[in-house]
Amino acid sequence: MMSDCLFCKVIAGDIPSDCVYEDDEVYAFKDIHPKAPTHVLVIPKVHADTLDDVDDAAALGSLMHKVRYIANEVLGLEAGYRVICNVRSGGGQVVFHLHVHILGGTKLPF
């Protein structure tokens, strides 16, 4: 945990969020500025600034396995969904704690 990280504060419960799923490894909550009817962020509980800061393939595989589980079993996005991971400022990342967006609930444009 990093004391000045927004998402670390969300995980700690210092900042309120609309949690949809939590386990020992990840915390998933509704995005406060949704870009689709369903827009959830999945964040690992271990802090890493960006995707590029994680060299552990098993940890990344576990994160994506959780994303798949949350999308299908928790959110019920059986019609399909989009997964986005913005990396660094140039890639659109705003909060520097690795996170994955799940978007769905409508047919998404290309």
C-alpha positions as CSV (number, residue, x, y, z in Angstrom):
1,M,0.0,0.0,0.0
2,M,1.1,3.5,-0.8
3,S,-0.2,6.2,1.5
4,D,-0.7,8.8,-1.3
5,C,-2.3,6.4,-3.8
6,L,-6.0,7.0,-4.5
7,F,-6.7,3.3,-5.2
8,C,-4.7,2.1,-2.2
9,K,-7.0,4.4,-0.2
10,V,-10.1,2.9,-1.8
11,I,-8.8,-0.6,-0.9
12,A,-8.2,0.5,2.7
13,G,-11.7,1.9,2.9
14,D,-10.5,5.4,3.4
15,I,-12.3,6.5,0.3
16,P,-15.8,5.2,-0.3
17,S,-16.5,3.1,-3.4
18,D,-19.3,0.9,-4.8
19,C,-17.7,-2.5,-4.4
20,V,-18.9,-5.3,-6.6
21,Y,-16.3,-7.9,-5.7
22,E,-13.4,-8.4,-3.3
23,D,-11.1,-11.2,-2.4
24,D,-7.5,-11.6,-1.1
25,E,-5.9,-10.4,-4.4
26,V,-8.3,-7.9,-6.0
27,Y,-10.9,-5.2,-5.3
28,A,-13.5,-4.4,-7.9
29,F,-15.8,-1.3,-7.9
30,K,-18.0,0.8,-10.1
31,D,-16.2,3.6,-12.0
32,I,-17.4,7.0,-10.8
33,H,-17.4,8.3,-14.4
34,P,-18.8,5.3,-16.4
35,K,-18.3,5.1,-20.1
36,A,-20.8,2.3,-20.5
37,P,-23.9,1.0,-18.5
38,T,-21.5,-1.4,-16.7
39,H,-18.1,0.1,-16.0
40,V,-16.1,-1.6,-13.2
41,L,-12.5,-1.2,-12.2
42,V,-10.5,-4.2,-11.0
43,I,-7.4,-3.3,-9.0
44,P,-4.8,-5.6,-7.5
45,K,-4.4,-5.2,-3.7
46,V,-0.6,-5.1,-4.2
47,H,0.4,-1.7,-5.5
48,A,2.1,-1.4,-8.9
49,D,2.0,1.9,-10.7
50,T,1.4,0.5,-14.2
51,L,1.2,-2.8,-16.1
52,D,4.8,-2.3,-17.1
53,D,5.9,-2.5,-13.4
54,V,4.7,-6.1,-13.0
55,D,7.2,-8.8,-14.2
56,D,5.3,-11.7,-12.5
57,A,3.5,-13.5,-15.3
58,A,1.5,-15.6,-12.7
59,A,0.3,-12.4,-11.0
60,L,-0.9,-10.9,-14.3
61,G,-2.5,-14.2,-15.3
62,S,-4.3,-14.3,-11.9
63,L,-5.5,-10.7,-12.4
64,M,-7.0,-11.5,-15.8
65,H,-8.6,-14.7,-14.5
66,K,-10.3,-12.5,-11.8
67,V,-11.4,-10.0,-14.5
68,R,-13.0,-12.9,-16.5
69,Y,-14.7,-14.2,-13.4
70,I,-16.0,-10.8,-12.3
71,A,-17.3,-10.0,-15.9
72,N,-19.1,-13.3,-16.3
73,E,-20.1,-14.5,-12.8
74,V,-20.5,-11.2,-10.9
75,L,-21.6,-8.7,-13.5
76,G,-23.4,-11.2,-15.8
77,L,-22.0,-9.8,-19.0
78,E,-22.8,-12.9,-21.1
79,A,-23.5,-10.8,-24.2
80,G,-19.8,-9.6,-24.1
81,Y,-17.6,-7.0,-22.6
82,R,-14.5,-5.0,-23.2
83,V,-11.3,-5.1,-21.1
84,I,-9.0,-2.0,-21.1
85,C,-5.8,-1.4,-19.3
86,N,-4.3,2.1,-19.9
87,V,-0.6,2.3,-19.4
88,R,1.1,5.6,-18.4
89,S,-0.1,9.1,-19.3
90,G,0.4,8.6,-23.0
91,G,-1.9,5.5,-22.9
92,G,-4.6,7.4,-21.0
93,Q,-3.7,6.3,-17.4
94,V,-4.9,8.8,-14.9
95,V,-4.5,7.0,-11.6
96,F,-1.1,5.3,-11.1
97,H,-2.2,2.1,-9.6
98,L,-2.5,-0.8,-12.0
99,H,-6.2,-1.3,-12.9
100,V,-8.3,-3.0,-15.5
101,H,-11.6,-1.5,-16.8
102,I,-14.5,-3.9,-17.6
103,L,-17.1,-2.2,-19.8
104,G,-20.3,-3.8,-21.0
105,G,-24.1,-3.7,-20.8
106,T,-24.5,-2.4,-24.3
107,K,-23.0,-3.1,-27.8
108,L,-19.8,-1.2,-27.7
109,P,-18.5,0.7,-30.7
110,F,-15.1,-0.1,-32.1
